[in-house]
Amino acid sequence: MTLYFDPVAILGNDRDAFRGRWEDRLWLNVPGPFYGGETDTCWTGRLSAPGHVLYGDEYLSEYVYRQPRTPADTALLVEAADNDPLLG
């Protein structure tokens, strides 16, 4: 039985979708390997990963409120990051 799922281990070439900088992350992100950094407010994150991404209206940014627990969850976050024009 695996006690911990490491979503970063399955990313492979999908790592290119994540270009956010740690110092730009929004404080609303939950701890974990995925976070919203400097994003726009075009609302693409919720369309791709509604169970993982929310919008911080007062911060005009998107953030990760739930880290992925499965490869399918990870794929949704990859899609959300890939659809963000700022790749934050």
Secondary structure, DSSP 8 states (H G I E B T S, - for coil): --S---GGGG-GGGGGG----GGG--TTS-SSS----S--SS-HHHHH-TTTEEEEGGGTEEEESS---SHHHHHHHHHHHHH-TT--
